[in-house]
């Protein structure tokens, strides 16, 4: 739980709405720190899948089929 008496929290909550929005945007952006190892793994996997698809080794499924499969 956030300590509302924390000077940083008090200062942030006293900001004008636009400044609060910019602060929230900045904080959310700062959380999105890509892991280069994971990024490389996904790039390699997507390349492998694309090459497999082009070679006819992997088939595709329409979005409608995927959505139907996971429909509640």
Secondary structure, DSSP 8 states (H G I E B T S, - for coil): ---TTSHHHHHHHTS-HHHHHHHHHHHHHHH----HHHHHHHHHHHHHHHHHHHTTSS----HHHHHHHT--
